[in-house]
Amino acid sequence: MTIGGAAEPGAVAVPRLAATVVMLRDSPDPAPGRSPLQVFLQRRVAGMAFAGGMTVFPGGGVDPGDRPDPAHWSGPDPAWWGRRLACEPELAGALVQAAVRETFEECGVLLAGPPEGGAALGPDLAPALAAGREDLVARRRTLADLLAATGLVLRSDLLRGWARWITPPASPRRYDTVFFTAIVPDGQQADAATTEAVEAAWWHPAAALERWQAGEIELMAPTLRTLQQVAAFADAASALAAAAERTITPVIPKVRRQGEQVVVVVPGDPEYATAVDHLSPGGRP
């Protein structure tokens, strides 16, 4: 993930644009009492400047190189995504490009496929994609460069918009982040091969929420709210289908305590004015 700039002392930081992908799958071996639906989560390195030690979905900041190449793009175009995300087409295209790039960098899942259709990536592409992933992380080339070199096209139809969250003003580093969802394409596997996380795995959303409530993992408000929402679905297909019905507007979240629970509140909730930017399950700020 690319880290945004920090605010000057006493100033409010300008949010940096970012994209996050809630990767979905149905567990091949569901745990007893759990639905098949799982999400991919990573626990970030504790010393990182933003969200250190937090358990998050893959994602990161929009880079200057995240400019879509129409010759290597398939599915809804930037103009369509601009209408969906309520922003300019150029920005929407960069957000989609960043979402695909960051997902590939951080967990090795590439939301792309051959131009003739399908999302299958042949084994003959494995060496080029492995080298390309390293180049992307090192910023030696862009995702558009990699797609051109491998003859693949970005599959924007594999993504669905979910939400848009803005870091509260009190944070010295802020992001304006679009949350997307996607199902891992057949034949691909998410991995933990990133230096930005100390562990990564597939979780049942309810299990992640239980671990958070027990104080065993830390979640930021947008991650918490998203897990609570996704946990309501029985399988990955249902969650992906529901994304198409969601209205996406920028939200600055806050949290409040309700008994032993920490509850995310958003503008319009009666308790929003008295809520705070962050609480742990145990009550620590």
N, C-alpha and C positions, 0 to 999 in steps of 0.2 A: 504494500500500500504506500502511496506517495503521501507524505506528510505536508499539510498546509502550513502557511506562515502563522506565527504567533502575533498577538496584538501587542502594541506598545503598552507600557505600564499605565493603567488607568483608562485605557481605550477599549472599546468593544471591537473584537475581531470581526472582519468581514468573512462570512462563510465561504468556504471553497466548495465548488461543485464536485460531487462524488456519486458513485454508483455502487450498489450492493446487490448481490444475487442470493435469494433464498433458494438454495438447491434442494430439490425434492426427489424422493424415491419411495417406493414401497419395499419394505424390508423383505429380503428373501426368506427370513426366518423370524417372524414377529415374536416378540417376547409375550409370554402369557399375560392376558389382561390388557395388552396394548393394541392399538390399531396398527395397521401396516405402515402408515405414513411416518417417514423420517425426514429430518433436515440435517444438512451438513454444517457443523459448527467448528470453529477454531478458537483456541485460547491463545491470545496474543502474548508475546514476550513482555514480561513485567516492566522492563525499562524503557519501552517505547514512549515517545513523546505524547501520542494520542491513544487513549483507550488501552494503555498498558495493563496487562493482566486480565483484561475483559474477555469474555467468551462472545464471539461475534460470528456473523455470516461473512463469507468472502466478499471483498470489495475494496475500493480505494478511490483516490482523487482522479478527476479528469485531467489528462495530460495534454500538452500542446499537440502531440502526435495523434490524438484520438479524433482524427478527421476521417469520416467515412469515404470509402472509394466506391462509387456506384458500380464499377465493373466487378467488384467482389462483394456484392451485397445482394441478399435474397430475402424476400418477405416484405412486410410493411416498410415503407420508405421513411426517411426522416420527417417528411411533411406529415405523414400519418402519425408518427410518434409525437410530433410537436402538438398535434391536436389532442392526443391522448394525455400528454404530460403537461399541457397548458403552457408551452414555451415555444420559442422560435425553433424552426426545423433544424438549423445548424447546431443549436445547443442539444436538441433531442437526439440528433444523430451521434453527437459526441458522447452523450450519456450512454447510449446503447453500445457504442464502440468500447467505451471504458468498461462497461459491465462485462462484455465478452472477454476483453483483454485481462482484466483483473481476475476473473474466474479461472482463466487458463493459467495465469501466473501463479495463483495461490493454491489451486487444487488440481490443476492438470486437466480440467474438463473444458473442451473447446466446442463452443456452440456454433459450429460451422459444418459444412459438408460440400460434396461435389456440386458443380453448377447444374448438372442434369437432374438434381433432386436427391432427397434423402440426407441423413446426417451420419451415415456410416463413414468412418475414416479407416481406410485400408491399412493393413500392417506394414505395407511398403513405405508409408508416410511416417512411421514411428521415429526413425532417426532424425528426419528433418524437423519434425515437431518438437522432439526433445531439445535439439539444438536451438530451435526457434524460441522455445520457452525460456531458455537461459538468456538469449539475446534480448527478449522483451524485458526480463527482470533487470538486466544490466543497462537497459535503454540504448542498446546498440542498433535496434531497428524498431519499427512500429508494427502494430497488428496488420495494417494494410500491406506492409512489406512482406510479412509472413504469408498472408493469404495469397498474394501475387506469386510468391515463390513456390507455393505448394499447389496452386491451381484450385484453391478452395474459395468458397463464398461464405460470408457471415450469414447466419440464419437468424434474422431478427424475429421470425415467426415462432422460434422456440422460447422467446421471452414473453412475459406478461408484466405489465406495470402493477404494483401493489400499493405503494405509499410514497410520500415524500416528507422527510423529517429534517428539521433544521436544529443544529446544536444550540442550546440555550445561551443567551448573551453572556452569562457569567463565566463561560468556559474561555480560557485563553486561546484555544484552537477550536475553530468551528467549521462545520461542514453542512452544506445543503445537499442532502443525499436522497436520490431516488432509489427505492427498494423495488427490485424486480423479482419475479419467481421464474423458475425453469425446472423441468424434469431432466435428470441426467440422461443423455441420449444412450440408446442401446449400444453396448460394446465399449463404453467408456467407464472409467472408475475414478472417483475423487480420491486424492491422496493427501499426505501431510508433508509433501516435499517443498516447504517454504521456510525461509529463515525468520519470518515474522511471527510464527506461531510455535509454541512448545508442544502442542498436541492438536490433533484434529480427528474428528470421527463423526459417524452418523448417529443421531440422537432421535428418540421419540420425543416430540415437543413436550409432552407431559412429564417425561423423565427429567428433561433439562430444567423445567420449572420447579420440580421437586428438589433437585440438587441446588438450585438457586435459593429456594425458600429455606433450605437447611444451611445456607451460608457456604456451600462447597464450591460454588462458581459465582462470578460476578457478571451482571448483565446491565447494559445501559438501557434507558427507558424505551427507545425504539425497538431494540431486540426483545425486550420483555413483552411489549405489547404485541409484536409480530408473532412471537411464540404462542401467546395466549390466543391470538386469532387463528393461527394455523392449526393449533391443537384441536379445534372444533371439527376438523374434517377427517373423514374416515380413511381417505387414500390420497395419493398424489394427484390423480386426475381430477378429483373433486376440488382440491385446493386451487389447482391451475385454472379450472373452469370458473371458479368464483372470482378470480382476479379480474376477469373481463367485466364484471359488474361493479367494480369498485370505482368510486370517485377519488381522483388523486389531486389533493391540494396541499400546499406547504403547511406543516404543523410544527410548532415548537412545543415539545412535550415537557410536562412537569410530573412530579410524583407526590403522593401523600400516603399516610399510614391509615389503614382501616383494620383495626384490631391487630392481628399478627401479620396481616398482608400489606404489601406495598402495592399501591394501585397507580397506574398511569392515568393522568388526566390531560385533556387537551382543551384549547380555547373553546368556550361555550359551555364547559362543565361548570356547575355552580362552585366547585371547590378550587377552580383554577387559580384564583387570585391569591389564595393562601397556601398553595402547594409550593414545593421546592424543586430545585434542579436535580437532586440526587439523594437517595436513601438506600442503605443496604437493608436486607431482611432483618438484621439484628439492630437496626436503628442507628448505625454509624453514619455520619455525613459522607 
